[in-house]
C-alpha cells in the first residue's frame, strides 16, 4: 500500500516533530489534539525547527513553506483521520488515556489505516486491542526525529507481519533509520542501552566513586561525544529520568532515584528549567576547556 | 617534582603506546620487558603508529625521529629504572606476576620514583604493598592513548595524596585528559559504563529482542557514533570480553558469556582474527549503507 496521508494524535514534542518531518518528506499531515493551545504551540515549534533547519542549510525557504502548507491542525477527530493511511499516536503516556484514544480512533478511522503508537515507556499490547484492530497495530517509536533518527518497529504478538516492510519503507521515506525489534521489550533497543549507561553513571555517583564532571569527561573524551551521561540526563529531563529510575526496584536504581529527587525538589529538572546537573544555556561541559 | 624520565614495564600494546606518547611529549623513556621479541615488536608498532600520525599530519618527520631517539629498549631492569621519575607498569594481567614485578622494582628503583600501574582489571591495592612503597603507588590507567585519551588516576587507600596533582600534570603533559577516581573501583569510570552498555546489548541479543545489526545501528545512528556495542566488542576482542563477562555471576552475564564462547570456539575473536560479530577488514557497519 502507498502511504500518502499521515494523521498525528497528540501535538506534543514528538508528535510535532514526526508530523513536521512527514510533511517535509511530502506527506499530507493532519495533527490532532484535544487542546487548541497545544495545536498552536505545535505550529510555533514547527516554525522554530524549520528556522533552524534553514540556518543549517538543511532545507530551503521554498521547501519550508511547502512543508507547512501540507500540515493541517485540528481538534476535530473525524476530519483528522478522514483519509489517513497511517496514524502515529503520541498522546500522554498514561495507559488509560491511550486506551481511550485508540478506542475512539478505532471506531472512526477508515478501513485502510495502519495504527502505530509512539509510546516510549509502554508496550503496544497494553492498548492494541482497544483499537478494535490489533492486527493493524504496531509500535513505531521515534527518538527525536532530527538528531537521533532511529525509528523502532516493534510488533506486539497480534501484529500482522505484512505491516513491517510497509513501516520500514515509510520510516526511510521520512529520513529515519528503521530498526526491527523482534518482540516486545520495554525500552525497545536504544533506550534499554541508554538506561544501562545512565544506571552505571548513577552508581558511580551514588557510590562516591567519581564526581559528575569526571564521569561525563570519561565518556566524552574516550568516545569523542558532545556530552556524557549527566549532560544527557539534563537534556532528557531529570523528572523523566526519575520516573524511569524510580520504577526499578533494585537498590542502585533507588539510590540514584533519591539523588535525582533532590535536584527535582529544588526545581532543577535539567536544560528545560535552566539548571540540572549543569546550568544552562552555557553548561560547563560545552566549554572546550572542560575536556582538558 | 619534575618528571623527566619515564620507565615503562611491559612492552605490550599499552606499554608501547604510553612509552611512545611520553617520548613524543619530550620525556626520556626506557621500555623494559623480559622478552627481546616483545621489545622488538614494540619498536615495530611504534614505527607504525608514527607512520599513521605522520599521514594524519599529527606529527612531523623531524619530531617523529626525535621521539624514537628518546626511547631506550632494554631487558636490563637496573638500567631501565636507573634514573626513573615515574614507572608505568603494563605487565601481564595476573596478580602473581604484578606482585613479583613490583617486588623486584621496589628494590631497585631510586627513592624519588613514583610507582603507577596501568592495570585494567585489578586494583592497585592488590599489589601496592609488594613494591615496599605503597604511599608512592597509584593506579594510572590509560585507554588507548591516541584515540581514547582518558587517563584514570585512582589512588588506593594507602596512596599519598600529594601524588594526585603530579599525575594530573604529567597526564596532561602527554596529551591525555586526567580524571580522578575518588576510591578504588573495578573498571574505573569509563570501563564500568562501557561494560553496562555491553551487558545491555548482550541481553538484547540473548533474549532474542533484536539482531546484532539492529542493536549496533540503534546506537550508531542515535549517537552519531562510528560503531555500536558489537563493533566495539570486536575491537576489544571477544576473548577479553568473555573473560570479564564470565566472571560476573548473574544469569544475563552468563548467557552472554556462553554466546561469546561459541564465537571464540570457532576462532572468531574479533578484528584481530579477521572475524568476530563482523568480518574484517571491511565490516558491514563501516559501509555507509549500513545506517540506512
Contacts between the chains, C-beta under 8 A, distances in Angstrom:
chain1	res1	chain2	res2	distance
A	143	B	222	5.5
A	147	B	224	8.0
A	148	B	221	7.1
A	148	B	222	3.9
A	148	B	223	7.5
A	149	B	221	5.5
A	149	B	222	7.4
A	150	B	217	7.2
A	150	B	218	5.2
A	150	B	221	4.9
A	150	B	222	5.0
A	152	B	218	7.7
A	172	B	292	6.8
A	177	B	217	6.2
A	177	B	221	4.6
A	177	B	291	5.6
A	177	B	292	6.4
A	179	B	210	7.0
A	179	B	214	4.3
A	179	B	217	5.4
A	179	B	218	5.3
A	180	B	210	7.0
A	180	B	211	7.5
A	180	B	214	5.6
A	181	B	209	6.1
A	181	B	210	5.4
A	181	B	214	7.2
A	182	B	208	6.0
A	182	B	209	6.1
A	182	B	210	6.0
A	182	B	211	7.5
A	183	B	208	7.0
A	183	B	209	6.3
A	185	B	204	7.3
A	185	B	207	7.5
A	185	B	209	4.4
A	185	B	210	7.9
A	188	B	218	7.8
A	189	B	204	6.1
A	189	B	209	7.1
A	189	B	210	5.1
A	189	B	214	6.2
A	189	B	215	5.7
A	189	B	218	4.2
A	190	B	218	4.2
A	190	B	219	6.7
A	190	B	222	5.2
A	192	B	200	5.4
A	192	B	203	7.5
A	192	B	204	6.2
A	192	B	209	7.8
A	193	B	197	5.6
A	193	B	200	4.5
A	193	B	201	6.0
A	193	B	204	7.5
A	193	B	215	7.6
A	193	B	218	7.3
A	193	B	219	6.3
A	193	B	229	7.0
A	195	B	200	7.5
A	196	B	196	4.5
A	196	B	197	5.8
A	196	B	199	6.3
A	196	B	200	3.5
A	197	B	193	5.6
A	197	B	196	5.8
A	197	B	197	5.1
A	197	B	200	7.7
A	199	B	196	6.3
A	200	B	192	5.4
A	200	B	193	4.5
A	200	B	195	7.4
A	200	B	196	3.5
A	200	B	197	7.7
A	201	B	193	6.0
A	203	B	192	7.5
A	204	B	185	7.3
A	204	B	189	6.1
A	204	B	192	6.2
A	204	B	193	7.5
A	207	B	185	7.5
A	208	B	182	6.0
A	208	B	183	7.0
A	209	B	181	6.1
A	209	B	182	6.1
A	209	B	183	6.3
A	209	B	185	4.4
A	209	B	189	7.1
A	209	B	192	7.8
A	210	B	179	7.0
A	210	B	180	7.0
A	210	B	181	5.4
A	210	B	182	6.0
A	210	B	185	7.9
A	210	B	189	5.2
A	211	B	180	7.5
A	211	B	182	7.5
A	214	B	179	4.3
A	214	B	180	5.6
A	214	B	181	7.2
A	214	B	189	6.2
A	215	B	189	5.7
A	215	B	193	7.6
A	217	B	150	7.2
A	217	B	177	6.2
A	217	B	179	5.4
A	218	B	150	5.2
A	218	B	152	7.7
A	218	B	179	5.3
A	218	B	188	7.8
A	218	B	189	4.2
A	218	B	190	4.2
A	218	B	193	7.3
A	219	B	190	6.7
A	219	B	193	6.3
A	221	B	148	7.1
A	221	B	149	5.5
A	221	B	150	4.9
A	221	B	177	4.6
A	222	B	143	5.4
A	222	B	148	3.9
A	222	B	149	7.4
A	222	B	150	5.0
A	222	B	190	5.2
A	223	B	148	7.5
A	223	B	225	6.7
A	224	B	147	8.0
A	225	B	223	6.8
A	225	B	225	7.4
A	229	B	193	7.0
A	291	B	177	5.5
A	292	B	172	6.8
A	292	B	177	6.4
